[in-house]
């Protein structure tokens, strides 16, 4: 039902007929008294035409007095029973002038926002507005309360799904369990990952930590040995296995490492020291002997790796052995890059393959090759060129 028009409730239309001229009601109704039916045979007068709205106000004395019980006409749209019609959140807006049916708007083209949607600037589907954070927070409070959860986002088909039978539930539970192949692949993958981590830790230990520990042990042994020499606590002679008795200097390689008796890994080589061949058939001479071959062994990689770069020595490079009383200076003579580990002839008093042909005072350095393997051996030989007492100071090879 349409609302009353404001112009039809004013005193400028029918109110003038009833209050403006006396007797106008009788002429309009065609009868005599108020509400009396027309007399038989009387000619019924036609309805007078509706006068045009007047903009003037009649004189006060021309108006009929209002009765005591007269209630003033309500203002437009002030009826007690009037309820404003809420706006629909979707669809076209309601016409303010008529409620006639409308032809719906054509559907939007591809890529265009739907009219009335959030993208087109209309109200959002959740009843909120396109305000800032405060507006969205207020809308959420109105929908769910301050700490309420969000709306149920489960699909409708999941809500309407009928409960499963016991057999069907068991079948689905078995289907969700991983098969033997999946379990086996997971176990194998975990084994590979664990093995890889362990190998990485082992490599880190071998290449880094063993060097750190060996350098510390070798440095401590060299300092202790020099302190004992200064205090006269050690005398030249026979040494026990693992006991340090000299210090090896290779100036070109910046090597300063203690020399201990024996070539055991645990007692000598793994502690970062150089070992003297002094056992069984591999026993070699000492530097103080008038002739002979002073044989030494050392790691090329890991555990201090004192002989890692002996392949860079060239003929004439000095190699110095420092003892409690003497400095023994050797000059590098030759190198054998690769030989078998069983080739013990390199430690002979006149070492085979060294180029020496007569007895003398020689030094032999042995280590593993290639790097990070122990498949073969590398040999470096030198010949003594100077014997200098400690009382005369350091030799030129160590001073320069």
C-alpha positions in Angstrom: 0.0 0.0 0.0 1.4 3.4 -1.0 1.9 6.0 1.6 -0.3 9.1 1.8 0.8 12.0 -0.3 1.7 15.1 1.7 -0.3 17.4 -0.6 -3.5 15.5 0.0 -3.3 16.0 3.8 -3.0 19.8 3.8 -5.8 22.3 4.5 -5.8 23.5 0.9 -7.9 20.6 -0.6 -10.9 19.1 1.0 -10.5 21.1 4.2 -11.6 24.2 2.4 -14.8 22.6 1.3 -15.7 21.6 4.8 -14.4 24.6 6.8 -14.2 27.4 4.2 -17.9 28.0 3.1 -21.0 27.2 5.2 -23.3 24.7 3.6 -20.8 23.5 1.2 -21.0 19.9 2.5 -24.8 19.8 1.8 -24.3 21.0 -1.7 -21.6 18.5 -2.3 -23.5 15.5 -0.9 -26.7 16.4 -2.6 -28.7 16.1 0.5 -30.0 18.4 3.2 -28.7 17.6 6.6 -25.4 16.1 7.4 -25.4 12.5 6.4 -29.1 12.4 5.3 -29.9 10.5 2.1 -31.1 12.4 -0.9 -34.9 12.8 -1.3 -36.8 10.8 -3.8 -37.2 12.6 -7.0 -34.7 15.2 -6.1 -32.1 15.8 -8.7 -28.7 14.7 -7.5 -26.1 17.4 -8.0 -22.8 16.3 -9.5 -19.7 16.4 -7.5 -18.1 19.8 -7.7 -14.7 19.9 -9.3 -11.8 19.9 -7.1 -10.6 23.4 -6.6 -7.0 24.4 -7.2 -4.8 24.6 -4.1 -4.9 28.2 -2.7 -1.9 29.8 -1.2 -3.8 32.3 0.9 -5.1 31.9 4.4 -8.8 32.8 5.0 -9.6 35.5 7.5 -9.9 34.3 11.1 -13.5 35.4 11.4 -14.5 33.3 8.4 -13.5 30.0 10.0 -15.9 28.1 12.0 -14.9 27.6 15.6 -13.2 24.3 16.4 -15.0 22.0 18.8 -13.5 21.3 22.2 -12.7 17.7 21.4 -11.0 18.5 18.1 -7.6 16.8 17.7 -5.1 18.4 15.4 -4.4 16.4 12.3 -1.2 14.3 12.6 1.9 15.4 10.7 2.7 13.5 7.5 4.3 10.1 8.2 3.7 10.4 11.9 1.2 7.5 12.3 1.8 5.4 15.3 1.5 2.2 13.3 4.0 3.2 10.6 7.1 1.0 10.5 9.9 2.0 8.1 10.7 -0.8 5.7 14.3 -1.9 6.1 16.4 -1.8 3.0 17.2 -5.1 1.4 20.9 -6.0 1.5 20.7 -7.4 -2.1 19.0 -6.6 -5.3 17.8 -3.3 -6.7 16.7 -0.6 -4.3 13.0 0.0 -3.6 11.4 2.8 -5.5 10.4 5.7 -3.2 7.4 6.7 -5.4 5.9 3.3 -6.4 6.1 -0.4 -5.6 5.5 -1.4 -9.2 7.5 -4.4 -10.5 10.8 -3.6 -12.2 12.5 -5.2 -15.1 15.8 -6.6 -13.6 19.1 -5.2 -14.8 21.0 -7.3 -17.3 23.8 -9.5 -15.9 27.2 -7.8 -15.8 29.8 -8.6 -18.5 32.8 -10.7 -17.8 35.3 -9.0 -15.5 32.8 -6.3 -14.2 31.8 -6.3 -10.5 28.3 -7.4 -9.7 26.0 -4.4 -8.8 25.4 -4.2 -5.1 28.5 -6.4 -4.3 31.5 -5.4 -2.2 33.6 -5.0 -5.3 31.1 -2.5 -6.7 31.0 -0.4 -3.5 27.8 -1.9 -2.2 27.1 -3.5 1.1 29.2 -6.6 2.0 27.5 -10.0 2.2 28.5 -10.3 5.9 26.5 -7.2 6.7 29.6 -5.1 7.4 30.8 -2.0 5.7 33.9 -1.1 3.8 35.4 1.0 6.6 38.8 0.7 8.2 40.0 -1.8 10.8 37.8 -0.2 13.5 34.6 -0.6 11.4 35.5 -4.3 10.6 36.1 -4.9 14.3 32.8 -3.4 15.3 31.0 -5.5 12.7 32.7 -8.6 14.0 31.6 -7.8 17.5 28.1 -7.3 16.4 28.0 -10.7 14.7 29.9 -12.9 17.1 30.7 -11.0 20.3 34.1 -9.8 21.4 35.7 -13.2 21.7 33.2 -15.3 19.7 34.4 -17.7 17.0 33.8 -17.1 13.3 30.9 -18.5 11.3 30.8 -22.2 10.5 32.7 -22.6 7.3 32.0 -26.3 6.9 30.4 -27.2 3.5 26.6 -27.7 3.5 27.1 -31.2 2.1 29.3 -32.1 5.1 26.7 -30.9 7.5 23.9 -32.7 5.7 25.9 -35.9 5.4 24.3 -38.9 7.1 26.4 -40.6 9.8 28.5 -43.5 8.6 27.8 -47.1 9.6 30.3 -49.0 11.7 31.4 -51.1 8.7 31.9 -48.0 6.5 33.7 -46.2 9.2 36.1 -49.1 9.7 36.7 -49.3 5.9 37.5 -45.6 5.7 39.8 -45.9 8.7 41.7 -48.8 7.0 41.9 -46.8 3.8 43.5 -43.9 5.6 46.2 -46.0 7.2 49.5 -46.0 5.2 50.4 -49.2 3.4 53.5 -51.3 3.9 55.3 -49.7 1.0 54.7 -46.2 2.4 55.9 -47.3 5.9 59.0 -48.9 4.4 59.9 -45.9 2.2 59.5 -43.6 5.3 61.8 -45.9 7.3 64.4 -46.0 4.5 64.3 -42.2 4.2 64.8 -41.8 7.9 67.8 -44.1 7.8 69.4 -42.2 4.9 68.9 -38.9 6.7 70.4 -40.2 9.9 73.3 -41.7 8.0 73.9 -38.4 6.2 73.9 -36.5 9.4 76.3 -38.9 11.0 78.7 -38.8 8.0 78.6 -35.0 8.1 79.5 -35.0 11.8 82.3 -37.5 11.2 83.8 -35.4 8.4 83.6 -32.3 10.5 85.4 -34.1 13.3 88.1 -35.5 11.1 88.9 -32.4 9.1 88.5 -29.7 11.7 88.4 -31.0 15.3 91.3 -33.4 15.0 93.5 -30.6 13.8 92.4 -28.3 16.6 93.1 -30.9 19.2 96.4 -32.1 17.6 97.8 -28.5 17.3 97.0 -27.9 21.0 98.8 -31.1 22.1 101.8 -30.6 19.9 102.2 -27.0 21.0 102.0 -28.1 24.7 104.6 -30.8 24.1 107.0 -28.4 22.3 106.7 -25.9 25.2 107.3 -28.6 27.8 110.3 -29.9 25.9 111.9 -26.5 25.7 111.3 -25.8 29.3 113.0 -29.1 30.3 116.0 -28.2 28.1 116.3 -24.9 29.7 116.1 -26.4 33.2 118.5 -29.3 32.4 115.9 -32.0 33.2 116.6 -34.1 30.1 119.8 -35.7 28.9 120.6 -37.0 25.4 120.3 -40.7 25.0 117.7 -43.4 24.6 114.1 -42.3 24.6 110.9 -44.1 25.5 108.2 -44.6 22.9 106.0 -41.5 22.7 108.6 -39.3 24.4 109.6 -36.1 22.6 113.3 -35.5 22.2 113.6 -32.9 19.3 111.8 -30.2 17.3 111.5 -30.2 13.5 111.6 -26.8 11.7 110.6 -26.4 8.0 110.8 -22.6 7.5 109.4 -22.6 4.0 106.2 -24.3 5.2 106.1 -22.6 8.6 106.2 -25.9 10.4 107.4 -26.2 14.0 106.5 -29.6 15.4 107.9 -31.9 18.1 109.7 -35.2 17.2 108.8 -38.2 19.4 110.1 -41.7 19.6 108.1 -44.2 17.6 105.4 -44.0 14.8 102.3 -45.2 16.6 99.2 -43.4 15.6 97.6 -43.1 19.1 100.8 -42.2 21.0 102.5 -40.0 18.5 101.1 -39.2 15.1 97.5 -38.5 16.2 98.8 -36.1 18.8 100.1 -33.8 16.0 103.8 -34.8 16.4 106.3 -36.3 14.0 107.4 -39.9 14.7 110.9 -41.3 14.5 111.3 -44.8 12.9 113.0 -46.5 15.9 111.5 -50.0 16.1 112.5 -53.4 14.6 113.6 -53.6 11.0 112.5 -50.0 10.4 114.9 -48.6 13.0 116.9 -45.6 11.6 119.8 -43.5 12.9 119.6 -40.5 15.1 120.8 -37.0 13.9 123.8 -37.2 16.2 125.1 -40.4 14.4 128.1 -39.9 12.2 126.4 -41.8 9.3 122.9 -43.0 8.7 119.4 -42.1 7.7 117.2 -40.2 10.1 113.7 -41.3 9.1 110.5 -39.4 10.2 106.8 -40.0 9.6 103.9 -37.6 9.9 100.3 -37.1 8.9 99.5 -35.3 5.6 95.9 -34.7 6.5 94.0 -34.4 9.8 95.6 -34.6 13.3 97.7 -31.6 12.8 98.8 -32.5 9.3 102.4 -31.4 9.7 103.5 -32.9 6.3 100.6 -31.7 4.2 102.7 -29.5 2.0 106.1 -31.2 1.8 105.5 -31.8 -1.9 106.1 -28.0 -2.3 109.7 -28.3 -1.1 112.4 -27.8 -3.7 116.1 -28.8 -3.7 118.1 -26.5 -1.4 115.2 -25.7 1.0 116.4 -26.0 4.7 115.1 -28.6 7.1 116.3 -28.1 10.7 116.3 -30.5 13.6 116.7 -28.9 17.0 117.8 -31.0 20.0 118.8 -30.2 23.5 122.5 -29.4 22.5 122.6 -29.1 18.8 121.0 -27.7 15.6 121.2 -30.1 12.6 120.6 -28.3 9.3 119.7 -30.4 6.2 119.1 -29.3 2.6 116.3 -30.8 0.6 117.8 -33.0 -2.1 115.1 -35.0 -3.9 111.5 -36.2 -3.8 109.7 -39.5 -4.7 106.1 -38.5 -5.4 104.5 -41.9 -5.2 105.7 -45.3 -3.9 104.2 -48.4 -2.2 103.7 -48.4 1.5 105.8 -51.6 1.6 108.8 -49.9 0.0 111.0 -49.8 3.1 114.2 -49.4 1.1 113.6 -45.6 1.2 114.8 -45.8 4.9 118.1 -47.6 4.2 121.3 -45.9 5.3 121.8 -45.1 1.6 118.2 -44.7 0.6 117.1 -46.3 -2.7 115.8 -43.8 -5.2 117.2 -40.8 -3.4 120.2 -40.3 -5.7 122.7 -40.8 -2.9 125.4 -43.2 -3.8 127.6 -43.3 -0.6 127.1 -43.3 3.1 126.3 -39.9 4.7 124.0 -38.2 7.2 120.6 -38.1 5.6 117.0 -37.3 6.6 113.9 -38.9 5.2 110.3 -37.5 5.5 107.5 -40.0 4.7 103.7 -39.3 4.5 100.6 -40.6 2.8 99.5 -39.6 -0.7 97.1 -38.7 -2.4 95.6 -36.4 0.1 92.9 -37.8 2.4 94.0 -41.3 1.5 96.7 -43.8 2.7 97.0 -45.8 -0.5 100.6 -44.7 -1.4 103.5 -42.9 0.2 105.4 -39.8 -0.7 109.1 -39.5 0.2 111.3 -36.4 0.6 115.1 -36.7 1.2 117.6 -34.2 2.6 121.3 -34.2 3.3 123.0 -32.6 6.4 125.0 -29.5 5.6 125.6 -28.0 9.1 125.8 -29.1 12.7 125.6 -26.1 15.1 125.8 -26.1 18.9 123.0 -24.3 20.7 125.6 -22.3 22.6 126.4 -20.5 19.3 122.8 -19.5 18.7 120.3 -20.4 15.9 121.5 -21.2 12.5 120.9 -18.9 9.6 118.1 -21.0 8.3 116.0 -20.1 11.4 117.2 -16.5 11.7 116.4 -15.4 8.2 
